[in-house]
Amino acid sequence: MDQLALLFVLLLGAVVSVPIGDRWGLPAPILMTLLGIVLAVLDFVPNVSVPPDLILPLLLPPLLYAAVRRTSWRQFTANKRPIFLLAVALVFVTAVCVAAVAHQIVPGLPIAAAVALGALVAPPDPVAATSVAGQLGLPRRLVSILEGEGLFNDVTAIVLYHVAIAAAVSGAFSPWDAGLDLVLSAVVAVAVGLVLGWGANKLMDLLGDPTLQIGLTLLVPYASYVLAEEFHGSGVLAVLTTALFLSEYATDPDDVMTRLAGHTFWDIVDTLVTGVAFGLIGLELHMAIRTASGRWGELLGWAGAIAGVVIVVRLLWLLPASWLAQRLHARRDLDEDIPTSVRETVVMWWAGMRGVASVALALAIPLETEDGGAFPNRDEIVFIAFGVIMVTLVLQGLTLPWLVKRLGVQADTDHEKAFEKELAVRAAKAARRRLREIEKEEDLPEELSEQMFRRALDIGLRISPDLAEDERREGHDHRVKRLKRLRRIQAEMLSAARHEIVAARSEPGADPEIVDRVLRHLDVRSLK
């Protein structure tokens, strides 16, 4: 088997793992990791030869962009406090605790190298968290927090990792320079992300064709990542900034074809790239196996200790943080998504799985220092990192569905249906308002006006059939031959409905996923 055949196996596995995971009640990324582990121990399967410094640039941009499409800037700003506590503060705390323990238990491990180890195992993987959480039907508030944490914690961890690696390679460290690097990295990334987002938005208007526009959305995340890294900024933050900008300003409510085709396209990209990424994690296990030759007991002990630190620190951080957030909500009525019970906090704790970023950072550790000597304890760091990844990804990923079921944590479907029904009512009312405006502008026959009024109600009914309980539904299933005039009027009514729903996406407390679901109903209706 050659490298190309191996890639095909991973792509096929990515597709097949989704229905298998649904049938077995297991997350598809975890199944792909297990597939990678099986392939890694087979003699006829070649070792992966992807350069470590290309893993993040190749895999992260499309995964991040796909994840951001499921959320909104309003949701991030509403949850800025919990995201900061998890994506910034918890990453630093975890890195420091791991570094302290690793420095004590691994003989000869310098502080800088220990901090590098702490930085690369500190961030939970955004793809693992969101994929698993989405399949398990967790409450949207938990999914929102996990998405926000996973998307932004790589920014903190990667910057901290580079600072620690530079200190280990050069033997010098300056807290002032490290802090300045962090700030400059963020500023450059945001600037690059905004400029590229603005430019991509303008270019989409010029292209016009949905195929070309969707093709551009695939190139933009890579361009954002590479340009930011070229200017010594955070590639991850640049991609997030670009994606958030486009999600807010590149949304044309009447561009139905591009939205529907783009949604399908990015679902495919997300499925395939996620499968390859997690299969790669399992395949890279050969690095850890080669390192552990003759030292299994010692290295497994160190890996288990560090994995325990990572897991325990997350729990000890989340319990008081959740309690404090609940107290603040009770006093100030804040518009944030937080765990509302200890059970939800426990689920959030156990969902902290490591993944693609940790693998790439571990493999990217340089072989030598500036003076020509070997990087201190590189083999031990790589093995410990893979141990932590396997424990958190495989063990926690396989047991998370059982834990969620055991604790009875599930989405508030009544609330989601109520919000969906509310949006359906708004869409129907917007269509009716536009119909009344048309009636004032044009002399519509009474029969046609009555027919269009029923179609306005039909718009809401197709989104939420529950509206039939509240309003009279007349013959919405009948199909009649539409005249050109009827097509034009109905198109304007649907346009008004879409504009109303798109506006709702930016409102405080609006769940972007539910809004997008309602918008897709309108889009499908527009194509009929």
QUIBEL-V587161 format. One record per pair of residues at least 12 apart in sequence whose C-alpha atoms are under 6 Angstrom apart, sorted by sequence separation. I is the first residue (numbers start at 1). J is the second residue. If there is no record, write none. Layout:
I,J
I,J
This chain:
224,238
225,239
99,114
224,239
99,115
130,147
221,239
458,476
99,118
98,118
362,382
95,118
95,119
126,150
432,456
125,150
126,151
431,456
124,150
95,122
94,122
428,456
428,457
123,153
91,122
123,154
428,459
428,460
315,349
354,389
425,460
424,460
119,157
189,228
353,392
354,393
424,463
353,393
119,161
421,464
1,45
189,233
116,161
188,233
189,234
193,238
197,242
116,164
185,233
189,237
190,238
193,241
194,242
197,245
210,258
214,262
115,164
185,234
189,238
193,242
197,246
201,250
190,241
112,164
112,167
113,168
112,168
463,521
434,493
87,149
431,493
86,149
83,148
87,152
431,496
83,149
87,153
430,496
431,497
430,497
88,156
427,497
155,236
303,384
307,388
303,387
291,379
288,383
27,132
61,221
61,222
65,243
141,337
169,369
170,370
169,370
124,352
125,353
124,353
125,354
124,354
125,355
121,358
120,358
120,361
32,275
36,279
40,283
33,278
37,282
253,498
32,278
33,279
36,282
37,283
253,499
32,279
36,283
29,278
33,282
79,336
14,272
78,336
11,272
14,275
10,276
256,523
139,410
138,410
139,411
137,410
138,411
137,411
55,360
52,360
52,363
53,364
52,364
74,506
71,512
70,513
